[in-house]
Amino acid sequence: MDNVKENEEITPIGDLAKEVGLTTRTLRYWEEVGIIEAAERADGANRGYTPYYVRRIKFIMKLKELGLTIKEMQDLYVAYGEARQTEKMIPRLIDILDQHINKVDERMAKLASLRKEIVDYRQRMAQKFRLGSQ
């Protein structure tokens, strides 16, 4: 990661983990797979995260909530590039989100079908029970 700018606030990993509701292990894992980076302060103190990476971590959490995989996040990071070019990342993000929308639509259709089967089966069982108990 680039050197930390002078006077740039660094949030320690433990503090950030508590703030965003993650474990320090999750943050370290995200570093290992290359979707975030920590900074080492100039004075050699503990590593932590600059405001940019705090925002990035919150964005990653949202992507995870939307169902993106680590691999998809790595692809986005590559698309974003070292130059931090949002215009390169956004089209890729839209493609990934479109794929997820299609997957959700497929799951919803399967669940609707399953629900209908369960309702039909329940009705048949209720009718049999009523017939058999008379």
Residue frames as a rotation matrix with the C-alpha (Angstrom) as fourth column:
MET 1
0.584 0.811 0.000 0.00
0.811 -0.584 0.000 0.00
0.000 0.000 -1.000 0.00
ASP 2
0.210 -0.469 0.858 1.10
0.253 -0.821 -0.511 3.56
0.944 0.324 -0.054 -0.55
ASN 3
-0.767 -0.481 -0.425 2.79
0.556 -0.167 -0.815 5.22
0.320 -0.861 0.395 2.38
VAL 4
0.243 0.862 -0.444 0.36
0.969 -0.235 0.073 6.80
-0.042 -0.448 -0.893 4.74
LYS 5
0.108 -0.135 0.985 0.01
0.356 -0.920 -0.165 10.52
0.928 0.368 -0.052 4.20
GLU 6
-0.875 -0.459 -0.155 1.20
0.329 -0.326 -0.887 12.69
0.357 -0.826 0.436 7.03
ASN 7
-0.811 0.556 0.181 -1.60
-0.514 -0.530 -0.675 13.37
-0.280 -0.640 0.715 9.52
GLU 8
-0.200 0.764 -0.613 -3.80
-0.637 0.374 0.674 10.73
0.744 0.526 0.412 7.84
GLU 9
-0.003 0.288 0.958 -5.75
-0.962 0.259 -0.081 8.90
-0.271 -0.922 0.276 10.49
ILE 10
-0.573 -0.194 -0.797 -5.15
-0.411 0.909 0.074 5.16
0.709 0.370 -0.600 10.73
THR 11
0.393 0.745 0.538 -7.86
-0.904 0.207 0.374 3.05
0.167 -0.634 0.755 12.33
PRO 12
-0.654 -0.656 0.376 -6.34
-0.723 0.689 -0.054 0.03
-0.224 -0.307 -0.925 14.13
ILE 13
-0.689 0.329 -0.646 -7.64
-0.257 0.723 0.641 -3.35
0.678 0.607 -0.414 12.98
GLY 14
-0.754 0.392 -0.528 -9.27
0.652 0.548 -0.524 -4.17
0.084 -0.739 -0.668 16.34
ASP 15
-0.619 0.514 -0.594 -11.10
-0.043 -0.777 -0.628 -0.85
-0.784 -0.363 0.504 16.49
LEU 16
-0.592 0.384 -0.709 -12.30
-0.806 -0.258 0.533 -1.16
0.021 0.887 0.462 12.90
ALA 17
-0.805 0.278 -0.524 -13.46
0.135 0.946 0.295 -4.75
0.578 0.167 -0.799 13.42
LYS 18
-0.648 0.573 -0.502 -15.60
0.635 0.042 -0.771 -3.67
-0.421 -0.819 -0.391 16.36
GLU 19
-0.608 0.374 -0.700 -16.90
-0.368 -0.914 -0.169 -0.62
-0.703 0.155 0.694 14.49
VAL 20
-0.404 0.415 -0.815 -18.10
-0.901 -0.027 0.433 -2.58
0.158 0.909 0.385 11.46
GLY 21
0.413 0.654 0.634 -19.05
-0.790 0.604 -0.108 -5.83
-0.453 -0.456 0.766 13.19
LEU 22
0.675 -0.302 -0.674 -16.38
-0.327 0.695 -0.640 -8.07
0.662 0.652 0.370 11.65
THR 23
0.856 -0.513 -0.057 -13.65
0.321 0.442 0.837 -10.17
-0.405 -0.735 0.544 13.18
THR 24
0.303 -0.840 -0.450 -10.00
-0.706 -0.515 0.487 -9.22
-0.641 0.170 -0.749 12.86
ARG 25
-0.377 -0.416 0.828 -9.55
0.148 0.855 0.497 -12.64
-0.914 0.310 -0.261 11.20
THR 26
0.514 0.638 0.574 -12.00
0.712 0.055 -0.700 -11.66
-0.478 0.768 -0.426 8.45
LEU 27
0.890 -0.218 -0.400 -10.10
-0.327 -0.916 -0.230 -8.43
-0.316 0.336 -0.887 7.81
ARG 28
-0.108 -0.985 0.131 -6.79
-0.598 0.170 0.783 -10.29
-0.794 0.007 -0.608 7.71
TYR 29
-0.131 0.146 0.981 -8.30
0.550 0.833 -0.051 -12.86
-0.825 0.533 -0.190 5.33
TRP 30
0.864 0.488 0.127 -9.49
0.389 -0.484 -0.784 -10.08
-0.321 0.726 -0.608 3.03
GLU 31
0.472 -0.798 -0.376 -5.91
-0.730 -0.592 0.341 -8.76
-0.495 0.113 -0.862 3.07
GLU 32
-0.307 -0.628 0.715 -4.56
-0.158 0.775 0.612 -12.23
-0.938 0.075 -0.337 2.25
VAL 33
0.041 0.405 0.913 -6.85
0.806 0.527 -0.270 -12.59
-0.590 0.748 -0.305 -0.78
GLY 34
-0.769 -0.607 0.199 -6.03
0.604 -0.591 0.534 -9.08
-0.206 0.531 0.822 -1.97
ILE 35
0.045 0.820 0.570 -9.31
0.817 -0.359 0.452 -7.17
0.575 0.446 -0.686 -1.69
ILE 36
0.975 0.107 0.194 -8.08
-0.004 -0.867 0.498 -4.74
0.221 -0.487 -0.845 0.98
GLU 37
0.032 -0.995 -0.092 -4.74
0.524 0.095 -0.846 -3.50
0.851 -0.021 0.524 2.22
ALA 38
0.792 0.103 -0.602 -3.57
0.595 -0.351 0.723 -2.34
-0.136 -0.931 -0.339 5.60
ALA 39
0.528 -0.635 0.564 -1.14
-0.075 -0.697 -0.713 0.50
0.846 0.334 -0.416 6.18
GLU 40
0.218 -0.537 -0.815 1.80
0.964 0.246 0.096 0.64
0.149 -0.807 0.572 8.52
ARG 41
0.984 0.158 -0.084 2.18
0.173 -0.962 0.211 3.95
-0.048 -0.222 -0.974 10.24
ALA 42
0.535 -0.814 0.227 5.40
-0.157 -0.360 -0.920 5.86
0.830 0.457 -0.321 9.67
ASP 43
0.112 -0.501 0.858 6.31
-0.964 -0.265 -0.029 5.58
0.242 -0.824 -0.513 13.34
GLY 44
-0.688 -0.426 -0.587 6.20
-0.391 0.900 -0.195 1.78
0.611 0.095 -0.786 13.03
ALA 45
-0.557 0.571 0.603 3.13
-0.674 0.114 -0.730 1.50
-0.485 -0.813 0.322 15.20
ASN 46
-0.377 0.478 0.794 0.44
0.258 0.877 -0.406 -1.08
-0.890 0.052 -0.454 14.58
ARG 47
-0.968 0.126 0.218 -0.98
0.210 -0.079 0.975 -1.52
0.140 0.989 0.050 11.14
GLY 48
-0.329 0.912 -0.245 -4.41
0.262 -0.161 -0.951 -0.21
-0.907 -0.378 -0.186 10.43
TYR 49
-0.153 0.423 0.893 -6.64
0.985 0.143 0.101 1.24
-0.084 0.895 -0.439 7.77
THR 50
-0.977 -0.157 -0.145 -6.79
0.128 -0.974 0.187 4.66
-0.170 0.164 0.972 6.17
PRO 51
-0.294 0.923 -0.247 -10.18
-0.404 -0.355 -0.843 6.34
-0.866 -0.148 0.477 5.63
TYR 52
-0.218 0.164 -0.962 -10.09
-0.968 0.089 0.234 5.12
0.123 0.983 0.139 1.99
TYR 53
-0.751 -0.139 -0.646 -9.81
-0.191 0.982 0.011 1.49
0.632 0.131 -0.764 3.08
VAL 54
-0.814 0.579 0.047 -12.41
0.035 0.129 -0.991 1.94
-0.580 -0.805 -0.125 5.82
ARG 55
-0.041 0.803 -0.595 -14.83
-0.814 -0.372 -0.446 3.05
-0.579 0.466 0.668 3.07
ARG 56
-0.349 -0.182 -0.919 -13.68
-0.803 0.564 0.193 0.18
0.483 0.805 -0.344 0.88
ILE 57
-0.996 -0.024 -0.084 -14.30
0.027 0.833 -0.552 -2.35
0.083 -0.552 -0.829 3.69
LYS 58
-0.427 0.902 -0.065 -17.84
-0.222 -0.174 -0.959 -1.01
-0.877 -0.395 0.274 4.13
PHE 59
0.034 0.372 -0.928 -18.36
-0.990 -0.113 -0.081 -1.31
-0.135 0.921 0.365 0.34
ILE 60
-0.706 -0.363 -0.608 -17.08
-0.459 0.888 0.003 -4.91
0.539 0.281 -0.794 0.41
MET 61
-0.884 0.433 0.177 -19.48
0.039 0.444 -0.895 -5.68
-0.466 -0.784 -0.409 3.25
LYS 62
-0.017 0.903 -0.429 -22.35
-0.652 -0.335 -0.680 -4.38
-0.758 0.269 0.595 1.11
LEU 63
-0.143 -0.104 -0.984 -21.20
-0.934 0.344 0.099 -6.45
0.329 0.933 -0.147 -1.88
LYS 64
-0.961 -0.228 -0.155 -20.99
-0.153 0.908 -0.389 -9.52
0.230 -0.350 -0.908 0.37
GLU 65
-0.550 0.830 0.089 -24.51
-0.166 -0.004 -0.986 -8.81
-0.818 -0.557 0.140 1.61
LEU 66
0.200 0.602 -0.773 -25.62
-0.887 -0.224 -0.404 -8.70
-0.416 0.766 0.490 -2.04
GLY 67
0.818 0.189 0.543 -24.13
-0.108 0.978 -0.179 -12.17
-0.565 0.088 0.821 -2.54
LEU 68
0.659 -0.642 -0.392 -20.86
-0.587 -0.113 -0.802 -11.45
0.470 0.759 -0.451 -4.32
THR 69
0.871 -0.425 -0.247 -18.10
0.485 0.826 0.288 -13.99
0.081 -0.371 0.925 -3.85
ILE 70
0.410 -0.830 -0.379 -14.50
0.075 -0.383 0.921 -13.28
-0.909 -0.406 -0.095 -2.86
LYS 71
-0.362 -0.544 0.757 -13.49
0.776 0.274 0.568 -14.16
-0.516 0.793 0.323 -6.46
GLU 72
0.361 0.568 0.740 -15.93
0.864 -0.502 -0.037 -11.60
0.350 0.653 -0.672 -7.85
MET 73
0.947 -0.059 -0.315 -14.58
0.121 -0.844 0.522 -8.98
-0.297 -0.533 -0.793 -5.44
GLN 74
-0.012 -0.998 0.067 -11.03
0.338 0.059 0.939 -9.82
-0.941 0.034 0.337 -6.53
ASP 75
-0.192 0.022 0.981 -12.13
0.981 0.039 0.191 -9.34
-0.034 0.999 -0.030 -10.16
LEU 76
0.809 0.536 0.239 -13.60
0.533 -0.842 0.083 -5.95
0.245 0.060 -0.968 -9.27
TYR 77
0.637 -0.646 -0.420 -10.38
0.091 -0.478 0.873 -4.96
-0.765 -0.595 -0.246 -7.52
VAL 78
-0.362 -0.752 0.550 -8.43
0.669 0.201 0.715 -5.84
-0.649 0.627 0.431 -10.67
ALA 79
0.128 0.500 0.857 -10.92
0.942 -0.333 0.053 -3.88
0.312 0.800 -0.513 -12.80
TYR 80
0.935 0.203 -0.290 -10.61
0.316 -0.849 0.423 -0.93
-0.161 -0.487 -0.858 -10.42
GLY 81
0.480 -0.827 0.292 -6.85
0.583 0.052 -0.811 -1.07
0.655 0.560 0.507 -10.86
GLU 82
-0.219 -0.725 -0.653 -3.99
0.974 -0.206 -0.098 0.66
-0.063 -0.657 0.751 -9.22
ALA 83
-0.869 -0.129 0.479 -5.14
0.259 -0.941 0.216 4.00
0.423 0.312 0.851 -10.65
ARG 84
-0.650 0.692 -0.313 -8.42
0.404 -0.034 -0.914 3.66
-0.643 -0.721 -0.258 -8.70
GLN 85
-0.912 0.300 -0.279 -10.45
-0.401 -0.521 0.753 4.11
0.081 0.799 0.596 -11.87
THR 86
-0.466 0.822 0.327 -14.09
-0.215 0.253 -0.943 3.79
-0.858 -0.510 0.059 -10.88
GLU 87
0.207 0.599 -0.774 -15.22
-0.895 -0.204 -0.397 4.02
-0.396 0.775 0.494 -14.51
LYS 88
-0.457 -0.401 -0.794 -13.49
-0.685 0.728 0.027 0.68
0.567 0.557 -0.607 -15.17
MET 89
-0.994 0.044 0.098 -14.99
-0.040 0.698 -0.715 -1.03
-0.100 -0.715 -0.692 -12.14
ILE 90
-0.408 0.912 -0.025 -18.61
-0.596 -0.287 -0.750 0.09
-0.691 -0.291 0.661 -12.49
PRO 91
0.089 0.487 -0.869 -19.38
-0.955 0.288 0.064 -1.76
0.281 0.824 0.491 -15.77
ARG 92
-0.616 -0.360 -0.700 -17.92
-0.183 0.930 -0.317 -4.96
0.766 -0.067 -0.639 -14.29
LEU 93
-0.938 0.318 0.137 -19.92
-0.118 0.078 -0.990 -4.46
-0.326 -0.945 -0.035 -11.08
ILE 94
-0.128 0.935 -0.330 -23.10
-0.908 -0.244 -0.340 -3.99
-0.398 0.257 0.881 -13.12
ASP 95
-0.119 0.021 -0.993 -22.39
-0.680 0.727 0.097 -7.24
0.723 0.687 -0.072 -15.00
ILE 96
-0.893 -0.273 -0.357 -21.85
0.060 0.715 -0.696 -9.12
0.445 -0.643 -0.623 -11.75
LEU 97
-0.732 0.674 0.100 -25.00
-0.364 -0.262 -0.894 -7.64
-0.576 -0.691 0.437 -10.20
ASP 98
-0.016 0.720 -0.694 -27.00
-0.997 0.040 0.064 -8.58
0.074 0.693 0.717 -13.32
GLN 99
-0.443 -0.217 -0.870 -25.78
-0.273 0.957 -0.099 -12.18
0.854 0.194 -0.483 -12.94
HIS 100
-0.992 0.060 -0.115 -26.85
0.128 0.288 -0.949 -12.15
-0.023 -0.956 -0.293 -9.28
ILE 101
-0.408 0.900 -0.152 -30.26
-0.793 -0.432 -0.430 -10.73
-0.453 -0.054 0.890 -10.17
ASN 102
-0.024 0.367 -0.930 -30.75
-0.802 0.548 0.237 -13.60
0.597 0.752 0.281 -12.64
LYS 103
-0.740 -0.302 -0.600 -29.72
0.071 0.853 -0.518 -16.14
0.668 -0.426 -0.610 -9.98
VAL 104
-0.886 0.459 0.063 -32.15
-0.182 -0.222 -0.958 -14.61
-0.426 -0.860 0.280 -7.47
ASP 105
-0.158 0.857 -0.491 -34.94
-0.981 -0.193 -0.021 -14.66
-0.113 0.479 0.871 -10.07
GLU 106
-0.250 -0.012 -0.968 -34.23
-0.431 0.897 0.100 -18.35
0.867 0.442 -0.229 -10.74
ARG 107
-0.942 -0.134 -0.307 -34.27
0.206 0.491 -0.847 -19.16
0.264 -0.861 -0.435 -7.01
MET 108
-0.664 0.748 0.001 -37.50
-0.549 -0.486 -0.680 -17.24
-0.508 -0.452 0.733 -6.54
ALA 109
-0.030 0.645 -0.763 -39.16
-0.932 0.257 0.254 -19.15
0.360 0.719 0.594 -9.40
LYS 110
-0.486 -0.214 -0.847 -38.00
-0.027 0.973 -0.230 -22.47
0.874 -0.089 -0.478 -7.90
LEU 111
-0.988 0.125 -0.087 -39.26
0.088 -0.001 -0.996 -21.43
-0.124 -0.992 -0.010 -4.46
ALA 112
-0.380 0.902 -0.205 -42.62
-0.882 -0.420 -0.214 -20.36
-0.279 0.099 0.955 -5.90
SER 113
-0.042 0.301 -0.953 -42.90
-0.631 0.731 0.259 -23.76
0.775 0.612 0.159 -7.60
LEU 114
-0.763 -0.300 -0.572 -41.93
0.224 0.708 -0.670 -25.55
0.606 -0.640 -0.473 -4.39
ARG 115
-0.865 0.488 0.121 -44.47
-0.362 -0.439 -0.822 -23.51
-0.348 -0.755 0.556 -2.43
LYS 116
-0.073 0.869 -0.490 -47.21
-0.985 0.013 0.171 -24.49
0.155 0.495 0.855 -4.88
GLU 117
-0.238 -0.081 -0.968 -46.25
-0.209 0.977 -0.031 -28.17
0.948 0.195 -0.250 -4.58
ILE 118
-0.959 -0.155 -0.237 -46.33
0.196 0.242 -0.950 -27.98
0.205 -0.958 -0.202 -0.78
VAL 119
-0.598 0.801 0.019 -49.72
-0.704 -0.514 -0.490 -26.20
-0.383 -0.306 0.872 -0.76
ASP 120
0.024 0.600 -0.799 -51.16
-0.845 0.439 0.305 -28.77
0.534 0.668 0.518 -3.21
TYR 121
-0.494 -0.297 -0.817 -49.78
0.074 0.922 -0.380 -31.68
0.866 -0.248 -0.433 -1.17
ARG 122
-0.988 0.145 0.058 -51.12
-0.088 -0.207 -0.974 -30.17
-0.129 -0.968 0.217 2.05
GLN 123
-0.282 0.944 -0.174 -54.58
-0.950 -0.300 -0.090 -29.81
-0.137 0.140 0.981 0.50
ARG 124
-0.005 0.233 -0.973 -54.53
-0.498 0.843 0.204 -33.43
0.867 0.485 0.112 -0.67
MET 125
-0.767 -0.346 -0.541 -53.48
0.262 0.601 -0.755 -34.62
0.586 -0.721 -0.370 2.80
ALA 126
-0.850 0.506 0.145 -56.15
-0.426 -0.499 -0.755 -32.49
-0.309 -0.703 0.640 4.50
GLN 127
-0.019 0.870 -0.493 -58.81
-0.969 0.106 0.224 -33.90
0.248 0.482 0.841 2.18
LYS 128
-0.213 -0.127 -0.969 -57.66
-0.123 0.987 -0.102 -37.50
0.969 0.097 -0.226 2.81
PHE 129
-0.971 -0.198 -0.131 -57.66
0.109 0.119 -0.987 -36.94
0.211 -0.973 -0.094 6.54
ARG 130
-0.553 0.830 0.075 -61.20
-0.769 -0.474 -0.428 -35.54
-0.319 -0.295 0.901 6.48
LEU 131
0.107 0.582 -0.806 -62.40
-0.805 0.526 0.273 -38.43
0.583 0.620 0.525 4.30
GLY 132
-0.379 -0.369 -0.849 -60.76
0.046 0.909 -0.415 -41.07
0.924 -0.196 -0.327 6.47
SER 133
-0.997 -0.077 -0.006 -62.06
0.013 -0.086 -0.996 -39.70
0.076 -0.993 0.086 9.78
GLN 134
-0.421 0.905 0.053 -65.76
-0.883 -0.423 0.204 -39.73
0.207 0.039 0.978 8.86
